[in-house]
Amino acid sequence: MGIIVANLFITLDGVYQAPGGREEDTEDGFSFGGWQAPVSDDEASASIGAEISRIDALLLGRKTYDIFASYWPHQSGEIGDALNRVPKFVVSSTLAAPEWAGTTVLPDAQAAAGLREQYQQVHMFGSGVLIRSLLAAGVLDRLHLWLYPVVLGQGKRLFDAGTVPASFHLTEPARTFPKGSVSLVYERAGDVQTAEMSP
C-alpha cells in the first residue's frame, strides 16, 4: 500500500498562495506572488528536489494543475523531466479534456484513495483546497511543510475557517536551512485531545 503526501510551501502565517512567481495566482488581489525565492537557498532547493525524485504519481487540485500544466510541459532538467514523466491526476468536476500528457481526471477527493493501491509515492504540491478535502476524507497520509520565515497578512491559508480538527505527530526530525526555512513532516495522530496544564 502506497501513501499520499502533500508538499506545501507555506509562510509563518499559513499562506500558501503563489510562492513561485508574481503572476502565479493573483486571485483576490494577492500582491506577494514570488515570496518563496528570496528566502530559499541551495540546501532547501536540494531538499525539494529530493522529494520530487521520489514521486511515482502526481496529484493536484484544479487551480494548481492549471498552473503546472501551463509551465512544466515546456521544461526539462531534473524536476521538469520527473513531473512530465509520472502519471498525473487532477481532482476536478469541470475539467473534461486535460492537455498535459499523462493526466487523468478524478471526480472528487475520495477517488484519490485508490491511487495508494497503484503507486508507492503519490505526491501533491500546492492544492491547499484539495489538501483540506483529503484530510476531511481521511485520505491524506503525510503532510510535508516547507515553512518559510515570511509573514504576508493576506492570501490563501491552509487551515482556514471550517478546517476539520485533527492532531498530527512529527515523523522525521525537523530540518532547518541557511535562510531560515524549516522542513516539517507530519502524519495524522487522531482527534484533538484536550487537558488542563499542570501547575
C-alpha positions as YAML, in Angstrom:
chain: A
units: angstrom
residues:
- id: 1
  name: MET
  ca: [0.00, 0.00, 0.00]
- id: 2
  name: GLY
  ca: [1.36, 3.37, -1.00]
- id: 3
  name: ILE
  ca: [0.97, 6.80, 0.58]
- id: 4
  name: ILE
  ca: [-0.39, 10.18, -0.45]
- id: 5
  name: VAL
  ca: [1.95, 13.02, 0.53]
- id: 6
  name: ALA
  ca: [1.01, 16.70, 0.42]
- id: 7
  name: ASN
  ca: [4.02, 19.00, -0.04]
- id: 8
  name: LEU
  ca: [3.35, 22.66, 0.65]
- id: 9
  name: PHE
  ca: [5.43, 25.82, 0.72]
- id: 10
  name: ILE
  ca: [3.94, 27.97, 3.46]
- id: 11
  name: THR
  ca: [4.58, 31.21, 5.35]
- id: 12
  name: LEU
  ca: [4.62, 31.68, 9.11]
- id: 13
  name: ASP
  ca: [1.05, 32.97, 8.96]
- id: 14
  name: GLY
  ca: [-0.11, 29.94, 6.98]
- id: 15
  name: VAL
  ca: [-0.26, 31.41, 3.45]
- id: 16
  name: TYR
  ca: [0.49, 29.07, 0.55]
- id: 17
  name: GLN
  ca: [-0.68, 31.25, -2.35]
- id: 18
  name: ALA
  ca: [1.68, 31.88, -5.29]
- id: 19
  name: PRO
  ca: [5.09, 31.06, -3.82]
- id: 20
  name: GLY
  ca: [6.69, 30.67, -7.24]
- id: 21
  name: GLY
  ca: [6.06, 33.90, -9.13]
- id: 22
  name: ARG
  ca: [4.37, 37.30, -9.20]
- id: 23
  name: GLU
  ca: [1.68, 36.24, -11.68]
- id: 24
  name: GLU
  ca: [1.25, 32.67, -10.47]
- id: 25
  name: ASP
  ca: [-2.01, 33.37, -8.60]
- id: 26
  name: THR
  ca: [-3.25, 36.93, -8.17]
- id: 27
  name: GLU
  ca: [-6.74, 35.92, -7.05]
- id: 28
  name: ASP
  ca: [-8.36, 38.36, -4.59]
- id: 29
  name: GLY
  ca: [-5.70, 40.96, -5.40]
- id: 30
  name: PHE
  ca: [-2.83, 38.93, -3.91]
- id: 31
  name: SER
  ca: [0.27, 41.08, -4.38]
- id: 32
  name: PHE
  ca: [3.07, 38.95, -2.90]
- id: 33
  name: GLY
  ca: [3.44, 36.31, -5.61]
- id: 34
  name: GLY
  ca: [7.01, 35.01, -5.69]
- id: 35
  name: TRP
  ca: [7.60, 35.27, -1.94]
- id: 36
  name: GLN
  ca: [9.49, 31.95, -1.74]
- id: 37
  name: ALA
  ca: [12.60, 32.68, -3.84]
- id: 38
  name: PRO
  ca: [14.14, 35.42, -1.64]
- id: 39
  name: VAL
  ca: [14.03, 33.16, 1.44]
- id: 40
  name: SER
  ca: [15.09, 29.97, -0.33]
- id: 41
  name: ASP
  ca: [18.63, 28.63, -0.66]
- id: 42
  name: ASP
  ca: [20.53, 25.79, -2.32]
- id: 43
  name: GLU
  ca: [20.02, 23.36, 0.57]
- id: 44
  name: ALA
  ca: [16.26, 23.92, 0.69]
- id: 45
  name: SER
  ca: [16.06, 23.59, -3.10]
- id: 46
  name: ALA
  ca: [18.01, 20.32, -2.95]
- id: 47
  name: SER
  ca: [15.60, 19.00, -0.30]
- id: 48
  name: ILE
  ca: [12.63, 19.84, -2.53]
- id: 49
  name: GLY
  ca: [14.37, 18.21, -5.50]
- id: 50
  name: ALA
  ca: [14.97, 15.05, -3.46]
- id: 51
  name: GLU
  ca: [11.26, 14.93, -2.58]
- id: 52
  name: ILE
  ca: [10.29, 15.28, -6.23]
- id: 53
  name: SER
  ca: [12.67, 12.44, -7.18]
- id: 54
  name: ARG
  ca: [10.58, 10.06, -5.04]
- id: 55
  name: ILE
  ca: [7.32, 10.71, -6.90]
- id: 56
  name: ASP
  ca: [5.56, 7.79, -8.59]
- id: 57
  name: ALA
  ca: [2.42, 9.82, -9.38]
- id: 58
  name: LEU
  ca: [1.41, 13.48, -9.10]
- id: 59
  name: LEU
  ca: [-1.95, 14.53, -7.59]
- id: 60
  name: LEU
  ca: [-3.18, 18.12, -7.92]
- id: 61
  name: GLY
  ca: [-6.20, 20.29, -7.34]
- id: 62
  name: ARG
  ca: [-7.63, 22.08, -10.36]
- id: 63
  name: LYS
  ca: [-6.07, 25.52, -9.83]
- id: 64
  name: THR
  ca: [-2.57, 24.15, -9.15]
- id: 65
  name: TYR
  ca: [-2.97, 21.77, -12.08]
- id: 66
  name: ASP
  ca: [-3.69, 24.68, -14.41]
- id: 67
  name: ILE
  ca: [-0.58, 26.50, -13.14]
- id: 68
  name: PHE
  ca: [1.62, 23.40, -13.52]
- id: 69
  name: ALA
  ca: [0.15, 22.40, -16.90]
- id: 70
  name: SER
  ca: [0.92, 25.83, -18.35]
- id: 71
  name: TYR
  ca: [4.57, 25.67, -17.26]
- id: 72
  name: TRP
  ca: [6.08, 22.24, -16.70]
- id: 73
  name: PRO
  ca: [5.34, 20.58, -20.08]
- id: 74
  name: HIS
  ca: [7.71, 23.14, -21.58]
- id: 75
  name: GLN
  ca: [10.53, 22.50, -19.08]
- id: 76
  name: SER
  ca: [13.33, 19.95, -18.96]
- id: 77
  name: GLY
  ca: [16.01, 19.22, -16.40]
- id: 78
  name: GLU
  ca: [15.69, 17.02, -13.35]
- id: 79
  name: ILE
  ca: [12.43, 18.46, -11.98]
- id: 80
  name: GLY
  ca: [10.76, 19.05, -15.33]
- id: 81
  name: ASP
  ca: [11.64, 15.57, -16.55]
- id: 82
  name: ALA
  ca: [10.30, 13.98, -13.36]
- id: 83
  name: LEU
  ca: [6.98, 15.84, -13.43]
- id: 84
  name: ASN
  ca: [6.44, 15.21, -17.13]
- id: 85
  name: ARG
  ca: [7.31, 11.51, -16.83]
- id: 86
  name: VAL
  ca: [4.99, 10.45, -13.98]
- id: 87
  name: PRO
  ca: [1.24, 9.86, -14.26]
- id: 88
  name: LYS
  ca: [-0.75, 12.93, -13.25]
- id: 89
  name: PHE
  ca: [-4.14, 13.08, -11.55]
- id: 90
  name: VAL
  ca: [-6.29, 16.17, -11.10]
- id: 91
  name: VAL
  ca: [-9.40, 16.37, -8.93]
- id: 92
  name: SER
  ca: [-11.99, 18.38, -10.82]
- id: 93
  name: SER
  ca: [-15.70, 18.32, -11.57]
- id: 94
  name: THR
  ca: [-15.34, 20.59, -14.62]
- id: 95
  name: LEU
  ca: [-12.14, 19.64, -16.47]
- id: 96
  name: ALA
  ca: [-13.09, 17.50, -19.45]
- id: 97
  name: ALA
  ca: [-10.01, 17.40, -21.69]
- id: 98
  name: PRO
  ca: [-6.71, 17.88, -19.83]
- id: 99
  name: GLU
  ca: [-3.88, 18.92, -22.13]
- id: 100
  name: TRP
  ca: [-0.89, 17.84, -20.03]
- id: 101
  name: ALA
  ca: [0.13, 14.41, -21.33]
- id: 102
  name: GLY
  ca: [-0.49, 11.57, -18.92]
- id: 103
  name: THR
  ca: [-3.29, 13.29, -16.99]
- id: 104
  name: THR
  ca: [-6.36, 11.53, -15.57]
- id: 105
  name: VAL
  ca: [-9.28, 13.47, -14.07]
- id: 106
  name: LEU
  ca: [-10.71, 12.28, -10.74]
- id: 107
  name: PRO
  ca: [-14.22, 13.35, -9.69]
- id: 108
  name: ASP
  ca: [-13.53, 14.03, -6.00]
- id: 109
  name: ALA
  ca: [-11.07, 13.69, -3.13]
- id: 110
  name: GLN
  ca: [-12.37, 10.27, -2.11]
- id: 111
  name: ALA
  ca: [-11.50, 8.90, -5.56]
- id: 112
  name: ALA
  ca: [-7.86, 9.68, -4.84]
- id: 113
  name: ALA
  ca: [-7.78, 6.96, -2.17]
- id: 114
  name: GLY
  ca: [-7.45, 4.28, -4.86]
- id: 115
  name: LEU
  ca: [-4.15, 5.74, -6.02]
- id: 116
  name: ARG
  ca: [-2.46, 4.24, -2.96]
- id: 117
  name: GLU
  ca: [-3.18, 0.78, -4.39]
- id: 118
  name: GLN
  ca: [-1.43, 1.66, -7.67]
- id: 119
  name: TYR
  ca: [1.56, 3.77, -6.61]
- id: 120
  name: GLN
  ca: [4.01, 3.81, -3.70]
- id: 121
  name: GLN
  ca: [4.53, 7.58, -3.57]
- id: 122
  name: VAL
  ca: [1.67, 9.84, -4.68]
- id: 123
  name: HIS
  ca: [2.74, 13.44, -4.14]
- id: 124
  name: MET
  ca: [0.89, 16.74, -4.20]
- id: 125
  name: PHE
  ca: [2.24, 20.27, -4.43]
- id: 126
  name: GLY
  ca: [0.19, 23.34, -3.59]
- id: 127
  name: SER
  ca: [-3.52, 22.46, -3.85]
- id: 128
  name: GLY
  ca: [-4.50, 23.74, -0.42]
- id: 129
  name: VAL
  ca: [-8.22, 23.26, -1.01]
- id: 130
  name: LEU
  ca: [-7.63, 19.65, -2.05]
- id: 131
  name: ILE
  ca: [-5.38, 19.06, 0.98]
- id: 132
  name: ARG
  ca: [-8.24, 20.08, 3.28]
- id: 133
  name: SER
  ca: [-10.65, 17.83, 1.36]
- id: 134
  name: LEU
  ca: [-8.29, 14.86, 1.58]
- id: 135
  name: LEU
  ca: [-7.82, 15.41, 5.32]
- id: 136
  name: ALA
  ca: [-11.58, 15.58, 5.82]
- id: 137
  name: ALA
  ca: [-12.00, 12.35, 3.83]
- id: 138
  name: GLY
  ca: [-9.22, 10.59, 5.77]
- id: 139
  name: VAL
  ca: [-7.23, 10.08, 2.57]
- id: 140
  name: LEU
  ca: [-4.07, 12.14, 3.20]
- id: 141
  name: ASP
  ca: [-1.25, 10.11, 4.77]
- id: 142
  name: ARG
  ca: [1.52, 12.68, 5.19]
- id: 143
  name: LEU
  ca: [1.81, 16.47, 5.31]
- id: 144
  name: HIS
  ca: [5.24, 17.85, 4.37]
- id: 145
  name: LEU
  ca: [5.51, 21.57, 5.06]
- id: 146
  name: TRP
  ca: [8.36, 23.80, 4.00]
- id: 147
  name: LEU
  ca: [7.86, 26.69, 6.43]
- id: 148
  name: TYR
  ca: [9.44, 30.00, 5.37]
- id: 149
  name: PRO
  ca: [10.31, 33.00, 7.60]
- id: 150
  name: VAL
  ca: [7.81, 35.37, 5.98]
- id: 151
  name: VAL
  ca: [4.51, 36.86, 7.19]
- id: 152
  name: LEU
  ca: [2.20, 38.24, 4.49]
- id: 153
  name: GLY
  ca: [-1.05, 39.13, 6.23]
- id: 154
  name: GLN
  ca: [-3.10, 38.20, 3.16]
- id: 155
  name: GLY
  ca: [-3.59, 35.28, 0.81]
- id: 156
  name: LYS
  ca: [-4.96, 31.76, 0.85]
- id: 157
  name: ARG
  ca: [-4.28, 29.95, 4.10]
- id: 158
  name: LEU
  ca: [-4.02, 26.21, 4.51]
- id: 159
  name: PHE
  ca: [-6.02, 25.89, 7.71]
- id: 160
  name: ASP
  ca: [-8.79, 28.44, 7.48]
- id: 161
  name: ALA
  ca: [-12.28, 28.52, 8.96]
- id: 162
  name: GLY
  ca: [-14.06, 25.20, 8.50]
- id: 163
  name: THR
  ca: [-10.94, 23.02, 8.78]
- id: 164
  name: VAL
  ca: [-11.67, 19.63, 10.34]
- id: 165
  name: PRO
  ca: [-9.91, 19.49, 13.76]
- id: 166
  name: ALA
  ca: [-7.07, 16.93, 13.87]
- id: 167
  name: SER
  ca: [-3.85, 16.14, 15.70]
- id: 168
  name: PHE
  ca: [-0.52, 15.39, 14.00]
- id: 169
  name: HIS
  ca: [2.82, 13.95, 15.02]
- id: 170
  name: LEU
  ca: [6.24, 14.75, 13.60]
- id: 171
  name: THR
  ca: [7.54, 11.70, 11.73]
- id: 172
  name: GLU
  ca: [11.03, 12.96, 10.88]
- id: 173
  name: PRO
  ca: [13.40, 15.31, 12.69]
- id: 174
  name: ALA
  ca: [12.77, 18.91, 11.65]
- id: 175
  name: ARG
  ca: [15.39, 20.14, 9.19]
- id: 176
  name: THR
  ca: [16.48, 23.77, 9.05]
- id: 177
  name: PHE
  ca: [18.07, 25.58, 6.12]
- id: 178
  name: PRO
  ca: [20.52, 28.52, 5.95]
- id: 179
  name: LYS
  ca: [17.96, 31.25, 5.16]
- id: 180
  name: GLY
  ca: [15.64, 30.18, 7.96]
- id: 181
  name: SER
  ca: [13.16, 27.84, 6.30]
- id: 182
  name: VAL
  ca: [12.25, 24.58, 8.04]
- id: 183
  name: SER
  ca: [11.15, 21.21, 6.68]
- id: 184
  name: LEU
  ca: [8.43, 19.58, 8.81]
- id: 185
  name: VAL
  ca: [6.93, 16.17, 8.04]
- id: 186
  name: TYR
  ca: [3.69, 15.23, 9.83]
- id: 187
  name: GLU
  ca: [1.26, 12.34, 9.88]
- id: 188
  name: ARG
  ca: [-2.23, 12.23, 11.39]
- id: 189
  name: ALA
  ca: [-2.39, 11.34, 15.08]
- id: 190
  name: GLY
  ca: [-6.14, 11.11, 15.58]
- id: 191
  name: ASP
  ca: [-8.59, 13.56, 17.05]
- id: 192
  name: VAL
  ca: [-7.68, 16.67, 19.03]
- id: 193
  name: GLN
  ca: [-7.21, 15.91, 22.72]
- id: 194
  name: THR
  ca: [-7.67, 18.49, 25.47]
- id: 195
  name: ALA
  ca: [-6.39, 18.65, 29.06]
- id: 196
  name: GLU
  ca: [-5.51, 21.12, 31.78]
- id: 197
  name: MET
  ca: [-1.91, 22.27, 32.06]
- id: 198
  name: SER
  ca: [-0.28, 21.14, 35.31]
- id: 199
  name: PRO
  ca: [0.66, 23.87, 37.82]
...
